[in-house]
Amino acid sequence: MPVKRTGTLWTAIAHVITGVIGAGVLSLAWSTAQLGWVAGPLSMVVFAAITILSTNLLCDCYKFPDPKCGPERNKSYVEAVKLYLGETRRRISVVFLHESLYGCGIAYTITAATSVRAIQQSNCYHKEGHEANCTFGDTIYMVIFGGVQLIVSQIPDFHNMAWLSVIAAIMSFSYAFIGLGLGVAKVIENGTIKGSIGGVPEATVAEKLWLIFQALGDIAFAYPYSIILFEIQDTLKSPPPENQTMKKASVAAIFITTFFYLCCGCFGYAAFGSDTPGNLLTGFGFYEPYWLIDFANACVILHLVGGYQVYSQPLFAYGERWVSEKFPNSRFVNNSYAIKLPFLPAFQLSLLRLCFRTVYVVSTTAIAVVFPYFNQVLGVLGALNFWPLAIYFPVEMYFVQRKIEAWTTKWVVLQTFSIVCLVVSILGLIGSIEGLISAKFG
């Protein structure tokens, strides 16, 4: 039975914003603090431009051989890499893609638990005073978030998730606005704009470089969504051609997110200067109004419930499709059972979906418990995946799609662009790994 595609420009924008504005936005004030008043905002604008370029290249690779008429569709990133670049590079892309999707699940689990803990701390500080010892663990909250994801993960696929993305996008706007508003209020309260051109001073040049590299990794994590672009584009109805709609959605969504990123990053740094917390809403630069901080963190949690699914559904689909192909006659793999619970509509339960997705959620929760370091985990994931998934494969697929010859002007420009991004990724990865090791064993 053919899939009915009903997505529009607005649902695509909602999906993109849900995927892009997530855990990353909360680390941008800290990243701006490490880079300073010039390099911080400039880095966000540059990463936004890179994201728009790479996603525009990918949008034209959704259909083959013609980007508008096809007739062949690439319903996932992996399918596209195989079609354009062959089996060997498909296998390489699968490793990076699945590690990236899986890593987002870990990062979102850490962030959600941090926000739940922040709500508890906010209430404690309000009741006991700002000097009180309001210390809480976050392991139990990671487990609870994992439990919620066990239930939400049973949503069959992306085509049934438009409502979840819309809710998550609204939540992301809410906490971004609150973070921005609190930053502005703090600047007005201080009566001055804190910070410097060079950013937070460190004791040695080496320590400063590690933090600069980690900040670049955090910004890299905050932007690209190329790994879910094809799944989003595959929900769009046509006409108009899907690549045109997706390009418009990408540009609109990146402009919106960049505005929020700059506001949250810059006002957060302006408010706290060298004391800027790693997570703007949970680092307790803000104590009052406590109810607003609670509400902002509740929005973060609800957004991450949806964001976790946006990044996990492609991996679910790939894993379940692979098992179905390996065991085409298995009843466990291919049968679904109608389930009717009180007060809920009937739904189809697949034993494969239940087991596979349960193991996935449990494992992301367990790793988050072992490495609960927000900024460092985001930096590692951002730097590790930025170049291969957001730059290298899109550029190489575009060469094949457009039949661009080697050493032509466009080829040289895009290859230079790719090499520069590779260097940035390597530096970001080095700094973030150093930070993760120091946090765990330092």
N, C-alpha and C positions, 0 to 999 in steps of 0.2 A: 504494500500500500504506500503510495507516494506521500512524502511529508508535505503538509500544508504550511507554506511560509507566509506569515502574516506580519512580520516585523516592519517597522517604519523608521524614519529618521529619528524620531523621539525615543523609541524603545532602544535603538542602537546607542544613542547618546547616554541613556540611562545605564545600559550594560557597561559601556566604556567607563563612565564615571564610577560605577560600582567597582570595576576592576582596578582603576587607577588610584582614586582617592581611597586609601585604606590606611594600613599601619604607617606607611611612609610619611604622610603629612605631619604626623606628630613629632617626627625626628628632625624636621627641616629647620626649626629655630636653632637647635643644637648644631646642625650642619653649617648654618649661616654664621654662628658664633665661631666655629673653627676656621672658617674661610675669610671672615671679615666683611666689611660693608661693600667692597667692590666685587671680589671674587665670589661671594656667596650668592647674591641675586643674579649675577651674570651666569653662574653655573646652572642655575635653575632655568634661565631663559635658553641657554645653549642646549640643555638636555631636552627641553620642550621642542625646540626646532629639530633636533635629531629624531625625536619620537615621531613628529609629523612626517618627516621625510621617509623614515623607514616604514611607517604604516601605509603611506601612499604607494610605496613600492609594492607592499604586500597586497593591497587592495586589488591591484591589476593582475595578481597571480591567482585569484580565487577561481576564475574560469580559464579554461584552456581549449583551443589555442588562442581564441579571441577573448580579450578581457571583458567585453560587454556581452557577447553572444554565446561564448563557449564553443561547443555545448557541454564539455566536461566540467564538472564542479569539483573543487577541492574542499571537502567538508571539515578538514582539520589541517593543522600546521604540518603534521607528519606526512599526510597524503600529498601535500603540495611539494614538500622536499623530495619525496620519492619520484613524483612525476617529472619534476624539473631537473633534479640533480642526481638521481639514481639511488640504488639500494644502499651502497656503502655510506653515503652521506646521510641517508635517511636514518640508519642505525645510530650514527653519531648524534644526529638531532634528537632522536628519541631519548638518549641518555640525558642530554641537557634539558630537554623539555620536561621530562617527568621529574627530574631532580628539582627543577624550578617550580613546577606545580606543587610538588610535595613540600618543598621548602616554604612556599606561601602558606600552606596549611599549618606548618610549625610556627611561622612568624605571627600568623593571625591568632593562634592559640595563646601565645605569649602575651600579645597585646591585649586581647580580651581579658585575660586574667589580671593583667596590670591595671586595667580600667576598673574591674570589680573591686580590686584591693584599694584603688584610689577613692572609690565611693565610701568604703569603710573608713579610710583614713580621714577623708574630708569631714565626715560626720563626727569622728572622734575629736579632731582638732576644734571643730565648732563647739563641742560640748565641754571638752577638757582644757581648751586653750592651745595656742599655737606652739607652746614650748612642751606640750605633753609628749610622752613616749608612745606614739601611735604607730606601732610596728605590727604588721600582719604578714603572714605567708601568702603565697599565691598558688601553691600546688593544688589545693582543693578546688580553686576556681578554674584551673586548667582542666581538671577532671570533669567539673560541671559543664564547661563549655564543650568538651568532647562528648558528653552525654547528649547535649542538645544537637550536636552535629550528627550523632548516630541516627537521630530521628529525621532531621532535615535531609540527610543524605539519601533517603529513600525516594526523593523526587526523581522520576525516571530520567529526564534529560533537560537540555537547555530550552527546548520549546515550551516546557511547562514552568519556566522560571521568570517570565517577564515581570510578574507581580512582585517577586522577591527582589529583583534588581531595582524596581521603582522604589520600593520601601527603603532598600539599602542606600540608594542615591539620595533620597530625602534625608536620611540620617546623616550622610556624609556632609551635605550642605549645612545641616544643623550644627554639628560639632565644629565644622570649619569656621562658621560664622561666630560661634561662641568663643572659640580660641582666638579668633581675630579681635572680637569685641573686648575680651579680657586683656589682650595685649595692648590695645589702644587705651583702655582705661588705666592700665598700669603705667603707661608712658605719661599720660596726663597727670596721674597721681605723683609720679616722680618729678614731673616738671622739667625733665631733660631726656634726651635720647642717648642711651648708653651704647657702648660698643666702640670699635675702632676699625681702621682700615685693615690692620693686620690680623684681627680676630683675637681669640683668647691666647695670652702669652703662656709659654711653657718653659720649663727649666733648661731644656736642651733642644737643639735643632732637630735631633732625631725624634724626640717625643712630639714635637710640633708637626713634623712630616707624617708620622703615623696617624695622627688625628685628622690632618688634611686629607690623607688618602681614604681614611674611614668615612669622612664626611662625603667625599665623592661617591663612595660605595652606597651610602644611604640615599643620596639624591638619585643615583642610578636605579635603586630599588623602587623609588617613588613614581617613576614615569612609565617605562615601557609595558605594554600589554599585548605585544605581538603574538604571544603564545595562545591567546584566546580570540584573536581577531577573526580567524576563519569561522570559528563556531558562531560568533556574533553575526558575521556577514551571511552565514548560511540560514539565519532566521529571517532575512529581509525578503519582502515581496518585490516582484518585478513586473512591469516597469515602474519607475525608472531603473536603469541598470544598477545592479547591486554595488558595483565598484564606485559609482558616482555617489550613491547614498552613503556608503561607508566612509568615503573620503570626507564628505561634508560632516558626518557625525564625528569623525576623528578630529578634524580641525576644531569644530565647536567644543567638543569635550576637552581637548588639550588647552584651548584658550581659557575655558572656565577653570580647569584645575590649576593652570599656571597662575592665574589671578589669585586663587586661594593660597597656593603654595607661597607666592611672594608675600602676600599679606601675613600669613601665619608665621613664615620664617623671619621676615623683617621686623614685624611688630614684636614677636617673641624675643628677638635679639635686642631690639631697642628697649624693651622693658627690663631685661635682666642682665644684659651685657655679658661679662665673663662668667656670671653665675647661671647662665641659661641652662635649664634642665634637659636631660636627654629626651624626655617625653613631655611635651608642652602641657598636657592636661593631667599628668600623673606625677610630675616631679615636684609639685607643691611650691612653685613660685607664687601660685594663687591659693588663697585660703577662703576668701569671701567674694561674692555670696556663695556659700557652700552648696545651696540647693541648685544653683546654676552649674557648678562644677559637677555635681552628681548627675544632673540631666545630660550634660555634654558627654560624660563618660558612659551613660546609658545609651546614648546615640551611637557612640563608638562601638559598643558591644553589639547592638542590633545590626549596625552596618557590617561588622565582621562576620556575623552569622551568614549574611548574604554573600559577602566577599569570599569567604571560605568556599562556599558552593560554586561560585563563578569560576574559581581556579581549580576546584576538584572535579567538577563534572566532566571536563575533557579527559582527565586521567581515568575516571570511572568508565567512560564510554570506550576508551581504547582497551583497557584491561578486560572488560566484559566481552567486547567484540573478539579479542584475541582468544579468550577461553572458548567462546561459542564456535569459532572456526576450528579449534583443536579438537573439540568434543561435540560434533554436530548432532549426535544421537543421544546425548545424555539428557535424561529428564531433569536432573538436578540443575543443569546449566540452562536449559531452554524452556522449561515449563514455568508458567505463572499461575498463581492461585488467587481467586477472588476472596477478599477479606472485607467483612463489614463489622465495624466497631460502633458502639452506641454513640449517637450524636455526631458521627462523622460519615461523609460519603464513602461509598464502597471504593476500594482500590485494589490494584493487582500487585501481589507480593511475589517477587522472584527470589528464590533461595540463593542463587548466585549473587544477586545484587545485595541481599541482606548480609551474606557472609563476607564478600569481598570488601564492601564499603565499611563494614564493622572493623575488620582487621586494619584497614587504611586509617580510619579515625583514631583507633586505639594507639597505633604506632606513632602518628604525628603528636598525639598528646604525650606519650611517654618521652619522646625526644625533647619536646618543649620543657618538660619537667627537669630533664637533665641539664639543658642549656637555656636557662631563662633570662638571657641577656639581650635586651631589646635592640639597642643601637648596633651592637656587634653582629648579631644574627642578620639584621637587615642589610648591613654593609657587605657581609660575605655573600648573601644571596644576590644582592644587586650587582656587585662587581663580577661575580662568577658567571652570571647569565646574560649580562647586558650585551657584550660583544657578539657571542655566537648566535643568540636568538633574536636580538633586536637589530643587529647590523649585518653580520656575515651572511647568514642564510637568505635574508631578504634581498640583499644586494646581488648575490649569486643567482637567485631565482629570477630576479628582474633582468639580468643579463640574458638569460635563456629566453624568457618571455618576449623580450623586445629585440632579440637577435643582435645584441650589441657586440661588435667585434673587439678583440683585444687591441689595446694601444690607441683606440679612438679617444677623442676628448672626453666624452661622457664616461668611458671605461676608466681612464686615468683619474678623473675627479672622484668617482665613486670608490675606487680602490684606495686612493689617498685618504678619503673620509673613513674608510674601514680600518686602515692601519692606525690612524690617530685615535679612533675609538678603542682599538685593541690596547694601545699603550695606556689609556686612561683606565680601562678595565683592570689591567694587570696591577697598576699602582693602587687602585681601590681595593683589590683583593688582598694584596700584601698588607696594607694598613688594617683591614678589617680582621684578617686572621690573627695578626699580632694583638689586636684589641680583644678578640675572643679568648685567646690563650691567656692573656694577662688577667682577664675577668675571671676565668675558671681556676687558674692556678696561682695567680699573683697574690 
